Each structure stands twice: as structure tokens, then as C-alpha cells.
Amino acid sequence: MLRDQAILKKVVDTLDAAQRDLDEAQILYEMAREEGDEAALRDAWAALMALDAKVAALEFQRMLSGPYDRSGALVSINAGAGGVDSQDWAQMLQRMFTRWGERRGFTVELLDLQEGEQAGIRSAELAISGEYAYGYLRSEIGVHRLVRISPFDANARRQTSFASVMVMPDIADDSSVDTEIPDSELRVDKFRASGAGGQHVNKTESAVRLTHLPTGLVVACQLERSQHKNMATAMRMLKAKIFELERQKRDAARQVLEGEKKAIEWGSQIRSYVLQPYQQVTDHRTEMKTSAVQAVLDGDLDPLLEAFLLMEGGMHRKDAEA
């Protein structure tokens, strides 16, 4: 309840501030026009344009109205078929999402990392904390495809690599969600950490692996020196995965009741990133294309994310009208 009140207060305060800015800009504009002050007219016009952009952003945020869209996000990246190339691609995706979060001023935390044997990573778990992080990043769920000349092929052949991305709301601090897991439903394995992490990794059993027996879900964490911290992080990830699994089941049941024919395409290829023989990023759901591949890989994801949300908003409106 307190969280909802805080959210509503922030919305009201933002709208009040926008109204004040509009009133001030209108007064400035009228005074400048009466006095023929061109410099003041330009200032007033710039203020109105800035306010228009702010209102457009508020209007766009109305589409992020899901129950957990305001939450932070837990992002899970896993290399797919393609060997070392796919592991390198998974690491590129980890960097892309990290840079996106940093561009927005969010806190990006690496929760777990499984390094590849030669290069790249087998998997990574990120926590991106910031308002609407989940609302934006839920559009990234699916398979991401990379086409390029392999840097690991002595014959410089073109390689297609795949990596999957799962995004879940970070519900760790959400008191409205009951996420208690009985000890009887857990198997806890403690082991020595492997890979990068300093000299301590082979000396103590600080790594933790949790298995949720009813669902078979498994999470592991080994980045911290402290077993206690690794346990807390693993529980955070497991609760989010159980919550997401239950949400998927509810959505599937609702679609059956509503006669929905479309599949829940969690494993579908959502986007292709082509580096050779030409440069282009293509989102297969919105059909949006951009040649600014390097910018996208550097975290400039907003145009792609917003195109998906606009498409999704349009679909929801059509369903409501039907």
C-alpha cells in the first residue's frame, strides 16, 4: 500500500510540475510577443518543446502499466549452439545490457557468471535496478542471433551464433509478493568456486547451488567470497524464476480459456544482428531495422525497446475493442 501511494504521489507531482512549466512558458511567450523580444520568444519556444518531450515521455510510460513494469529486472543470458562463437556472443549481449542500464543511470550488478573455456561466457545473471527496468527489458525475452565473420576461425568463415535472454521482475523487495520457499522444497549444494575470482576460489566452498525440487529449477552463485552472500543472491534469483514460471502458467491457462491460438514463444528468434556481409539489426516482431549496429551493441537499445512496446500497446487496444 505504501509503495502504491509513493508511486501515485510521484505521478501527481510530475503532472503538477508539468502544468507549472506550461503556465510559465505560456506567460513568457505572451510577454515576449507583446514586447517583440525575439530572444525571449526563442527561450519560450524551447521551453515549450522541452515540455512537449516530457509529456510525450509520460504518455509513453502509460504503456508500462503492467503490475511489475516499474520493478527492476533480473536478466539471464545463456550461450546457445555455436561453440566458442556463441559464448563470445553471449558476452557481447552481457555488455550490451550493462551499457544500456548504465546509460539510463540504473545500477547494474553481476550476480553470477559462468565463463567459457576458450573465450566469452556460457551464462551470466544481471540485476538491473531502476524504475521501469523490467517494463522495458521484458521485450528482450527470446533468442538473439548474430551473423559475422568468426574471429575464432582461421579460415575467416561466416558464422551464425545464438544466445537466449530471459528477463524477470526483481521481486526481492516487493512485499506484495509471497515468495517464501519451504526448506523441504530446496536442495542446497555447496562447492568450491571455479574460474576467475582470485586465489580464494579453490580454498573455500563459498559457491552455492540451489535446486527447487517441485519445479526442477536450478540456480547457482559463486562470485562472492562469502557463502552467505552467495546464498542470498541465489535465493533472490530462484524466487524470481519461480515467480516467472507461475506467471507463465497463468498466462497459458488464460489463453486457453480465451481461445487464444498464438503460442507463448519464449524460445523464438526475436532479433538478428548482422555484421557481415552488411551491417543491420532487424527486430523480427516489429520489423524495425537499423544500420547502427555498433550503437545498439553499445547499449543504444531504446528505439528497439520502444518500437516493441508501441506495437504491444496497439495489439492490446485492438483486443480491447474486439
N, C-alpha and C positions, 0 to 999 in steps of 0.2 A: 504494500500500500504506500509506504513512504517513498519507494522507488518510483512508483507511478506518479505520485504527487510532484516529485522533483522533475520528472520528465515533462509533465504538463506545465509546470511553472516555467521551465526553460523555454518551451514553445511560446507561451504567453509573453514572456519577457522579450523574446526575439521579435514577435509581431509588434509589440508596443514600441520597440526601438526602431523598427522599420517605419512605423507610422510617424514617429517623431522626425526621422530623417526625411521622409516625404514632405512633411509640413514645412520643415526648414528649407528644403531645396525649392519648394514652390514659392515661399516668401522671397528667397534670394533671387529667384528667376523674375518674379514680378517687379521687384525693386530695380534690378539691373535693366530690365526692359524699359521701365519708366524713365530711368536716368540715362539710357543709351550707353551703358557701361559694357563694352564688348568683353573685356577680361572677366568681369563678374558673370556675364552670360555664359561664357565658356565654363567657368567653375560650376555654375548651377547645372549646366547640361551634363558635365562629367559626374556630378553628384547623383543626378537622376539616372544616368546609365549604370553607375555602380549599384544603386538601389534596385534597378531592374534586374541586374545579375543576381543580387542577393535574394530577391523574391523568386526568381526562376529556380535558384538552388533550393529554396524552401518548398516550392511546388514539386520539385523532383523528389525531395525527401518524403513526400506523401506516399510515393510508391513503395517506400521501405517501411511498410506498415505491418509486416509480419510480427508475430509475438516475440521473436528473438532477434529481429533485424538490428536492433540497437546494440546487441551484445558484441563482445569481442569474438574472435574466430580462432579455432584450432585448425591448422592446415596440415594435412598428411600427404606427403609426396612419396611415390614409390616408382622405382625404375621398372620398365616393362621389358618386352622382348627386344633384343638388340645388343646384348652383352655390354661391353665397356662403353659403347656409344650411348646407350640408353642411360647408363649410370652417370655419364657426363651430362646428358640432357636433364636428368633429374636434378643435378646440382645447379644447372643453369636456371631451372624453374625455382629452386630454393632461393637463389639470388634475386630473381625477378620479383617474387612476392615480398622478399625482405626489403628491396628497394622501393616497392610500391608503398609498403607500410611506413617506411622512413620518410618518403615524400609527403605523406599525409600527416606527419608528426605523431604517428602511432608508436607504441612500444612494441618492438619485435623481439621475441625471446625464443631461442633454440632449446626445445625440450628434449629432443633425442636425435641422434644421428648415427646411421649405420654406413660406414664408409665402404666404397668399392675396393676390390683387391688391387686393381691397376690404377684406376682414376675414378673421379666422381663419387657418387653415393648410391647405396642401394635404397635408402629411405631417409626421410627427415620429418620431424614433427615440429611445427612452429606455432607459437601463440602470438597472435597479433591483437593487441589490446588498444581499443579506441572506439568511439561511438560510431555505430553502423558498420564496423569492420565485417561482421558476419553478413549483414544485409547486402553489401557489395560483393563479397567474395564467394557467396553461395553460387554465384553464376559461373564459378570456375570448376565446379564438380564435373569430373569426366576425364577422358583421355586426351592428352595433348601430344601432337605429332610433330616431329622435327625432320626436315629433309635438308641435307647438306653433304658436302664432301667430307668424308670422315678424316679427322686429324689423326686417327689411330690406324689407318690403312696405308701401308707402304705404297700401294698402287693408286692411291688418291681416288678411290671409287665413291660414288654417291651412296649414302646410307640413309635409311629411314629408321627413326628411333621413336619409341613411345614411352610415356610416363603417365601414371594416373594421379589425379589430385582429388582428395576428399576434404571437404570443409564442414566443420561442425560448430555450432554456437558454444562459446566457452561459458558454461553454466556454473562454474565453480562458486561464484559469489552470488548466484541467484537464489534467494531464499524461497521463491515461489515454486522451485522445482525440487521434488523429493528424490534425492539421488543416493540415499543410503544403501549400501550393499552389505548384506549379512556376511560375516566371516565364513559361514558354512558354504557360501557360493563362490569362494575365492580359493585359488591355489597360488601360493606365493613361492617363487623360486629366487634364490639369491646366488649370485655368481660373480666372478671377477670380470671387471670391465675389460674390453679389448679395444684396440685401435688407439687413435690419438687421445691424449688426456693426461700425459705426464707420467712420471715414474710410479705413481701410486697405483696404476691400473692393474698391475699383476700382483699387488701385495695384499689388497683387502677385497672382500666380497661386498663391494659397495653397489653393484648393479642389481636391479630388481626387475623381475618379470612377473606380471600378474595375468592369470587366466580366469576368466569368468566362466564357471562351469556350465551354467544353464544355456549360455549362448555360444560358448567356444571362442569368444573374443579374447585376444591376447595383446597386451601392451608391454613395452619394456622401456626402461630408462637407465642410462649409465653415465650421463655426462657429469654429474656432481660427485665430489669426493665423499659426501655424506650419504649413507644408505637411507637415512631418514628423509632427506630431501628428494632422493630418487624415488622413494616410496610415495611421497606426497604428489610428485609430478605424475607418476604412473597412475595413481588413483584419479587424478584430475583428467587424464586422457581417457581412462577406462569409463568413467562416468559419462563423459561427453559421447563416447562411442555407443554406450548402451542407450543413452537418450536418443541419439540419432537413429539407431536401429528400431527403437519403438516408434519413432515418428514415421519412419518409412513404412512400417507395418500398418499404422493408422491410415496413412495416405493411400496405401494399396487397397485396404478394406473399403475406404470411402469411394475410391474409383470404381470398385466392383459394384457397390450399391448404386452409384450414379450411372452405371452403364458405360463408363469411360473405356474407350478402346485402346488408347495410347499406352505404351509400355513406360515403366519408370526406367529411363535409360541412363543409369548410373555409370555404366561402362562404355557409353558411346563416345565416339571421337567428336569432340566439340570444336577443336581449333587446330589448324595447321600453320606451322612456322616454316617457311621455305627460304633457305639461304642460298641455294644453288639449284637450278641454273639461273634463277632470277630471285629477287627479294620481295617477299609478300607474306603478310599474316592474314589468314582467312578464318573468320568465325563461321562455322557451318550452320549455326542456328539462326543468326541474324543476317548472314550473307555479307556482313561488313568486311571490307578489305582495306589494308593499308600497306604501303611500301616501307613505312618507317619501322622496319623490323628491329633494328638496334635500339630504338627508343622504347619499343614495347618490352624488349628483353631487359632494358634498364629500369623498368618499373612504370612506364607510362601506359598504364592499363585502363585509365578512366574512360576513354572513348569506347572501348570494347565492353567494359562493365555496364556503362550507362545505356549502350545500344541494346544489350540483353534485357535490362530492367524495363526499358521503354517498350520493347516487344512483349515482354511478360505482362506489363500493365495493360497493353492493348488487348491481349488474349483474355485477361480477366474481365475487362469491360464487355467484350463480346459474349463471354459465358454468362455474365450477369444479365445482359439484355436478352439473351436467349431464354 
